[in-house]
Amino acid sequence: MEFLGYRRPDGKAGIRNKIFILPASVCASDTTRIIASQVEGAVTFNNQNGCSQVSKDQQFTMDVMAGMAANPNVYGTVVVSLGCENCQMDLVVDAIKERTNKPLKTFIIQECGGTISTIEKAVRAAKEMAQEASLLMREPIDMSELIVGTECGGSDPTSGLGANPLIGELSDRMVAMGGTSILSETTEFIGAEHILARRGATPEISQKIYDIVHRYEAALQLVGEEVREGNPSPGNKAGGLTTLEEKSLGCIHKGGHTPVNEVYDYAKPVEAKKGLVIMDTPGNDPSSVAGMVAGGAQIVVFSTGRGTPTGNAISPVIKITGNRITYQNMKDNIDIDASPVIYGPQTLEEMGDVLLKEVVEVANGKLTKAESLGYTETAIARVCNYV
């Protein structure tokens, strides 16, 4: 099976052809917002980080920025920095070049004469990139080159009963086609980590699954907190979920039934044609999705029982729900009604055909509901407070 994608100079294949206006820190975010608004096909995000961070948090930010620029859905990147932040321009550029050789331009506000001058120069550079990008033609790409991120948010019992098993069916199909499926949200493995660990392709991978779960719990306990104080969320409980373990047992269905072949740290590059893998991400949806997109996921499949509008600036997010009431209430946001998995008449396998068809169509250019609304919510994982 194939999709129609854009071949990049680094050899990877994208399903979108975006110009990425990257703010190196919070102090450049408004500037990049204005720049992106002036250029057809340009996107940006509100980066709240990039300065006043300890080294671990700064590394998370660097990995997300570099990974988003390297994502195959991006034609080229225009980096804008203030000039005095921790994520200095040379560091950002080096991090991007370690991952990709795609077009790259840089502008420093403090050296370009301030905001208006920077906007003028960056808009010109971005428009030139957009013209170059418009000359690219889609070409047939094998499905094995697709990396699919999987996410769940605003969960209720229908997530674990219908929508997540449907995503698991897609994961199994992606693995069968030689592609890659990413299972995320480490906090939502807790209580079910032993089930995932049994599926590790090697003893070392099984141990990594235990390690990321224990590390996450220990990090919260270090500051006197417990994960169960915030998870399940009030919305999860109102929807009918009672414990974190119950939520986790539903969450891991997104990983289907194949072996886990690798465990990646947050926002690190994910290999294509890797089968089922895990990324160590928060349960927080925008930051988890950002980590997978930075890892290289060209598309994200996102289940929601209660309903959520979350999107992403770089990769399209397909929203599905197993709750037929939510589907009726949020048709503006939900792409696929997965409730037949629970109530019929379609079987899981038949709905798997529907979801795979949607993935291929979105890979070929069909806009998701989140894309058509212009939703780009993005957050970056953190380990501690700002300094």
Disulfide bonds with the S-S distance in Angstrom:
none
